[in-house]
Amino acid sequence: MTKQPTVVVLHGGTTPSATSEIERVAEVRYATGEQLAEALPGADVLFVWHFRSDAVRAAWPAADSLRWIHAASAGVDRLLFPELLDSEVVLTNSRGVFDRPMAEYVLGAVLSFAKDLHTSVRFQDREHWQHRETERIEGKKVLVVGTGPIGRAIAGLLGAAGMAVSGAGRVARSGDPDFGDVHASTELAGVLGDFDYVVLAAPLTEQTKGLIDADALARFKPTARLINVGRGELVVQDDLVRALQEQRLAGAALDVFETEPLPESSPLWEMPNVLVSPHMSGDTVGWTDELVHLFLSNLRGYAEGGQLRNVVDKQRGYVSGSERN
């Protein structure tokens, strides 16, 4: 009989549901960030349930038998430290769980801006009646930065709503089945001014960090809106605040931030043209069960010597093939 793998589950105080299912397949150790170094020796697999934790790098010297790390998230930027990059340890992510929910969030943000729903809520709180005209979204031009599965789900839903969607990715191309035209991310400066909405759904890498800075924001239409469901560090937040304060940008919907939780002192909270949500765009009812079931599917395959799904290219920072180059 094949020996069960030993799995360490890194959690932040709350362990995932369906732990009994994991325990049927593997010997399981549960650890917080402070306990991780003690739990790792002899472990084959690390399940990073607390995906916002930075504990893995600090505990890395204790990972003497580790062969596979799975992240309960689509983004893996916190795990791309040099020691892991240089190792033979395989890294996988939870690609596929968040695609449609995040696309629905983006569509909701677009509709909120176009139909001025956020202002209606503020006026309702004040019992203030003020008639306004709103916008159509049909025919509006939207650029989705990031052409992986999440970006493609966003493109499909916005396109179905009648918007004219283009993409921005690693490689420029035309005739893409979801985006039509895809612009190279390195050439964003030349095209940002063409769009009514810019949606950020790219992974955080050295190439994308600070992608939307003061220079990029200066190229937006003053009537354009920015929607960020990728990573907070894709945007230079102080530059965005200034652009909004100076009315060089019509609005922003932000689900991710440079610092999370967003500090109470941030001016973004009080801006009437900004939608703030607490990193929840992909978190729909039942999402934690989906994350566990995806890991379990991979774990069962691993225990039987099969191929792992969602293997991350550690040099690129995302699953190879998640962009159609």
C-alpha positions as CSV (number, residue, x, y, z in Angstrom):
1,M,0.0,0.0,0.0
2,T,1.3,3.4,-1.0
3,K,2.2,5.6,2.0
4,Q,-0.2,8.5,2.5
5,P,1.4,12.0,1.8
6,T,1.8,14.3,4.7
7,V,0.0,17.6,4.2
8,V,0.5,20.8,6.2
9,V,-2.5,23.2,6.1
10,L,-1.4,26.8,6.7
11,H,-4.4,28.7,8.2
12,G,-5.0,32.0,9.8
13,G,-7.0,30.7,12.8
14,T,-9.9,29.1,10.9
15,T,-9.3,25.8,9.1
16,P,-11.1,25.0,5.9
17,S,-14.3,23.1,5.8
18,A,-14.3,19.4,4.7
19,T,-11.1,18.8,6.7
20,S,-12.3,15.2,7.2
21,E,-12.1,14.6,3.5
22,I,-8.5,15.8,3.4
23,E,-7.7,13.5,6.3
24,R,-9.0,10.5,4.4
25,V,-6.4,11.0,1.7
26,A,-3.4,12.3,3.7
27,E,-1.8,12.7,7.2
28,V,-2.7,16.3,8.0
29,R,-1.0,18.8,10.2
30,Y,-2.6,22.2,10.9
31,A,-0.5,25.2,11.5
32,T,-0.8,29.0,11.8
33,G,2.0,31.1,10.5
34,E,3.8,31.0,13.9
35,Q,3.6,27.2,13.9
36,L,4.5,26.6,10.3
37,A,8.3,26.0,10.8
38,E,7.5,23.4,13.4
39,A,5.0,21.6,11.2
40,L,6.9,21.5,7.9
41,P,9.7,19.0,8.6
42,G,8.9,15.7,6.8
43,A,5.9,17.1,5.0
44,D,5.3,16.4,1.3
45,V,2.6,19.0,0.6
46,L,1.8,22.5,1.8
47,F,-1.8,23.7,1.4
48,V,-1.7,27.5,1.8
49,W,-5.2,28.1,2.9
50,H,-4.3,31.4,4.5
51,F,-3.2,32.8,1.1
52,R,-2.5,36.3,2.4
53,S,0.1,35.0,4.8
54,D,3.8,35.7,4.3
55,A,4.8,32.9,6.7
56,V,6.0,30.4,4.0
57,R,9.2,32.3,3.2
58,A,10.2,32.7,6.9
59,A,9.5,29.0,7.5
60,W,11.2,27.8,4.3
61,P,14.4,26.4,5.8
62,A,12.2,23.8,7.7
63,A,10.8,22.5,4.4
64,D,13.1,19.6,4.1
65,S,10.8,17.2,2.2
66,L,8.4,19.5,0.5
67,R,7.5,18.6,-3.1
68,W,4.3,20.5,-3.8
69,I,2.7,23.8,-2.6
70,H,-1.0,24.6,-3.4
71,A,-2.4,28.1,-3.0
72,A,-6.1,28.6,-2.2
73,S,-6.1,31.6,-4.5
74,A,-5.5,32.5,-8.1
75,G,-2.7,34.9,-7.4
76,V,0.6,33.4,-6.0
77,D,2.7,36.6,-5.8
78,R,3.3,36.1,-2.0
79,L,4.9,32.7,-2.7
80,L,7.3,33.7,-5.5
81,F,10.3,34.3,-3.2
82,P,13.8,33.4,-4.5
83,E,14.2,30.2,-2.5
84,L,11.0,28.7,-3.9
85,L,11.8,29.9,-7.4
86,D,15.1,28.1,-7.3
87,S,13.7,24.9,-5.9
88,E,12.2,21.8,-7.5
89,V,9.0,22.3,-5.5
90,V,5.9,22.4,-7.7
91,L,3.5,25.3,-7.2
92,T,-0.2,25.1,-8.1
93,N,-3.1,27.6,-7.7
94,S,-6.9,27.6,-7.6
95,R,-7.5,28.8,-11.1
96,G,-11.1,28.3,-12.2
97,V,-12.9,29.0,-8.9
98,F,-13.0,32.7,-9.2
99,D,-13.5,33.4,-12.9
100,R,-17.2,33.8,-13.3
101,P,-17.8,35.5,-9.9
102,M,-15.2,38.1,-10.6
103,A,-16.6,38.7,-14.0
104,E,-20.0,39.3,-12.4
105,Y,-18.5,41.7,-10.0
106,V,-16.9,43.7,-12.8
107,L,-20.2,43.8,-14.7
108,G,-21.9,45.0,-11.5
109,A,-19.3,47.8,-11.1
110,V,-19.8,48.9,-14.7
111,L,-23.6,49.0,-14.3
112,S,-23.2,50.9,-11.0
113,F,-21.2,53.6,-12.7
114,A,-23.4,53.7,-15.8
115,K,-26.7,53.8,-13.9
116,D,-25.2,55.9,-11.0
117,L,-26.5,53.3,-8.5
118,H,-23.8,54.3,-6.0
119,T,-25.1,57.8,-5.9
120,S,-28.7,56.6,-5.6
121,V,-27.7,54.7,-2.5
122,R,-26.0,57.8,-1.0
123,F,-29.1,59.9,-1.8
124,Q,-31.4,57.3,-0.3
125,D,-29.5,57.4,3.0
126,R,-30.2,61.1,3.1
127,E,-33.8,60.8,1.8
128,H,-32.8,63.1,-1.0
129,W,-34.7,63.0,-4.3
130,Q,-32.7,64.2,-7.3
131,H,-33.5,63.1,-10.9
132,R,-30.5,62.4,-13.1
133,E,-29.8,61.0,-16.6
134,T,-27.7,57.9,-16.8
135,E,-25.5,56.2,-19.4
136,R,-25.8,53.2,-21.7
137,I,-23.1,50.5,-21.5
138,E,-23.9,49.2,-25.0
139,G,-21.0,50.1,-27.3
140,K,-18.8,51.4,-24.6
141,K,-15.1,50.5,-25.1
142,V,-13.5,48.4,-22.4
143,L,-9.9,47.2,-22.0
144,V,-9.3,44.1,-19.9
145,V,-5.7,44.0,-18.7
146,G,-4.9,40.3,-18.2
147,T,-5.9,37.7,-20.7
148,G,-5.9,34.7,-18.4
149,P,-9.1,32.8,-17.4
150,I,-10.4,35.6,-15.2
151,G,-9.8,38.2,-17.9
152,R,-11.5,36.0,-20.4
153,A,-14.6,35.5,-18.2
154,I,-14.8,39.2,-17.8
155,A,-14.5,39.8,-21.5
156,G,-17.2,37.2,-22.3
157,L,-19.7,38.8,-19.8
158,L,-19.1,42.4,-20.8
159,G,-19.2,41.4,-24.5
160,A,-22.5,39.7,-24.0
161,A,-23.8,43.0,-22.4
162,G,-23.0,44.8,-25.6
163,M,-19.7,46.4,-24.7
164,A,-16.7,46.5,-27.2
165,V,-14.0,44.5,-25.4
166,S,-10.3,44.5,-26.1
167,G,-7.5,42.9,-24.1
168,A,-4.0,43.7,-23.0
169,G,-1.5,40.8,-22.4
170,R,2.0,39.7,-22.8
171,V,1.9,39.3,-26.5
172,A,0.0,41.5,-29.0
173,R,-2.3,39.8,-31.5
174,S,-5.6,40.1,-33.4
175,G,-8.4,37.7,-33.9
176,D,-8.5,36.5,-30.3
177,P,-11.8,34.5,-29.7
178,D,-12.6,36.5,-26.5
179,F,-10.9,39.9,-27.0
180,G,-10.6,40.4,-30.7
181,D,-7.6,42.7,-30.5
182,V,-5.0,42.1,-27.7
183,H,-2.5,44.9,-27.1
184,A,0.9,44.2,-25.6
185,S,1.0,45.4,-21.9
186,T,4.3,47.1,-22.7
187,E,2.4,49.4,-25.2
188,L,-0.4,50.3,-22.9
189,A,0.5,54.0,-22.9
190,G,-0.5,54.3,-26.5
191,V,-4.0,52.9,-26.1
192,L,-5.3,53.8,-22.7
193,G,-7.0,56.9,-24.0
194,D,-9.2,54.9,-26.3
195,F,-11.3,53.3,-23.6
196,D,-14.3,54.1,-21.4
197,Y,-13.4,51.4,-18.9
198,V,-10.1,49.8,-18.0
199,V,-10.3,46.6,-16.0
200,L,-7.2,45.2,-14.2
201,A,-7.2,41.4,-13.9
202,A,-3.5,40.7,-14.4
203,P,-1.3,38.7,-12.0
204,L,1.2,40.7,-9.9
205,T,4.7,40.3,-11.4
206,E,7.8,42.4,-11.7
207,Q,6.4,43.5,-15.0
208,T,3.0,44.5,-13.8
209,K,3.8,46.1,-10.5
210,G,2.9,49.8,-10.6
211,L,1.5,49.4,-14.2
212,I,-1.1,52.1,-13.6
213,D,1.0,55.1,-12.4
214,A,0.7,58.8,-12.8
215,D,1.9,58.7,-16.4
216,A,-0.6,56.0,-17.3
217,L,-3.5,57.8,-15.5
218,A,-2.7,61.0,-17.4
219,R,-3.5,59.1,-20.6
220,F,-7.0,58.0,-19.5
221,K,-10.1,59.8,-20.8
222,P,-11.4,62.1,-18.0
223,T,-14.7,60.3,-18.4
224,A,-13.1,56.8,-18.0
225,R,-13.4,54.5,-15.0
226,L,-10.8,52.1,-13.6
227,I,-11.8,48.7,-12.1
228,N,-9.2,46.7,-10.3
229,V,-9.9,43.1,-9.3
230,G,-6.3,41.9,-9.8
231,R,-3.8,43.1,-7.2
232,G,-3.6,46.4,-5.3
233,E,0.0,46.8,-6.3
234,L,-0.9,47.0,-10.0
235,V,-1.8,50.6,-9.3
236,V,0.2,53.3,-7.7
237,Q,-2.5,54.2,-5.2
238,D,-1.3,57.8,-4.4
239,D,-1.2,58.6,-8.1
240,L,-4.8,57.2,-8.4
241,V,-6.0,59.3,-5.5
242,R,-4.6,62.5,-7.1
243,A,-6.1,61.7,-10.5
244,L,-9.5,61.3,-8.8
245,Q,-9.2,64.4,-6.7
246,E,-8.2,66.4,-9.7
247,Q,-11.1,65.0,-11.7
248,R,-8.8,63.6,-14.4
249,L,-10.6,60.2,-14.0
250,A,-14.4,59.8,-13.6
251,G,-14.3,57.0,-11.1
252,A,-12.8,53.8,-9.8
253,A,-14.1,50.5,-8.4
254,L,-11.4,48.9,-6.2
255,D,-11.5,45.5,-4.7
256,V,-7.8,45.3,-4.0
257,F,-5.4,47.8,-2.4
258,E,-1.7,48.3,-1.7
259,T,-2.4,47.9,2.0
260,E,-5.3,45.6,3.2
261,P,-7.4,46.3,5.0
262,L,-7.6,49.8,3.5
263,P,-6.6,52.2,6.3
264,E,-9.4,54.4,7.7
265,S,-7.3,57.4,6.8
266,S,-7.5,56.7,3.1
267,P,-9.3,59.4,1.1
268,L,-10.7,56.7,-1.1
269,W,-13.4,55.9,1.5
270,E,-15.0,59.3,1.2
271,M,-14.8,59.8,-2.6
272,P,-18.3,59.8,-4.1
273,N,-17.0,58.4,-7.4
274,V,-15.2,55.4,-5.8
275,L,-16.5,52.0,-5.0
276,V,-14.5,50.2,-2.2
277,S,-14.9,46.5,-1.5
278,P,-12.8,44.4,0.8
279,H,-11.1,41.9,-1.6
280,M,-14.2,39.9,-2.1
281,S,-14.9,40.1,-5.8
282,G,-14.5,36.3,-6.3
283,D,-15.9,35.2,-2.9
284,T,-19.4,33.9,-3.6
285,V,-21.5,31.6,-1.4
286,G,-19.8,28.2,-1.3
287,W,-16.4,29.4,-2.6
288,T,-14.4,27.9,0.3
289,D,-15.9,24.4,-0.4
290,E,-14.9,24.8,-4.1
291,L,-11.3,25.6,-3.0
292,V,-11.1,22.5,-0.9
293,H,-12.6,20.3,-3.5
294,L,-10.2,21.6,-6.1
295,F,-7.3,20.8,-3.7
296,L,-8.7,17.4,-2.9
297,S,-8.9,16.5,-6.6
298,N,-5.3,17.4,-7.1
299,L,-4.3,15.7,-3.8
300,R,-5.9,12.4,-4.9
301,G,-4.1,12.6,-8.2
302,Y,-0.8,13.3,-6.4
303,A,-1.3,10.4,-4.0
304,E,-1.8,8.1,-7.0
305,G,1.3,9.5,-8.9
306,G,-0.8,11.4,-11.4
307,Q,-0.3,14.8,-13.0
308,L,-1.1,18.0,-11.0
309,R,-3.5,20.5,-12.4
310,N,-3.0,24.3,-12.4
311,V,0.8,24.1,-12.3
312,V,2.2,27.7,-12.1
313,D,5.2,28.7,-14.2
314,K,7.2,30.1,-11.3
315,Q,9.2,32.5,-13.5
316,R,6.1,34.0,-15.1
317,G,3.9,33.9,-12.0
318,Y,0.9,32.3,-13.5
319,V,-0.3,29.0,-15.0
320,S,1.4,28.4,-18.3
321,G,-1.2,28.4,-21.1
322,S,-3.6,30.7,-19.1
323,E,-2.9,33.2,-21.8
324,R,-3.3,32.3,-25.4
325,N,-0.1,33.7,-26.9
